[in-house]
Amino acid sequence: MILAGVAHNNPNYDPGWVPFFAALVVLAGCLIVLVGGAMSIGVRDLVGRRKWAGYTIGPMIITIGIAVVALGVWLW
C-alpha cells in the first residue's frame, strides 16, 4: 500500500515544508557547532592549556552539531 502523501504522478512535486524545516535543522546544527567551539575555547582558557586534555565537552558538542547539520542536509 502506497500512501497518497508519498506517491505522486507529477515528478516535479513540491514537498511543501520539508526544505524549510531542513534549513532550520541545518541552522540549528551550525549554532550548536558555534556554541561547542566557544565552550572549547572558554574551557581551555579557564583551566589552562595543559589541563585542557581531560575536558571533552566542547568537542563532543561540536560533534553533535556536525551530526545535526548532516541530518539537515540529508533532509534537504
Buried (B, 14 or more C-beta within 10 A) or exposed (E): EEEEEEEEEEEEEEEEEEEEEBBEBBEBBBEBBEBBBEBBEEBBEEEEEEEBEEBEEBEEBBBBBBEBBEBBEEBE
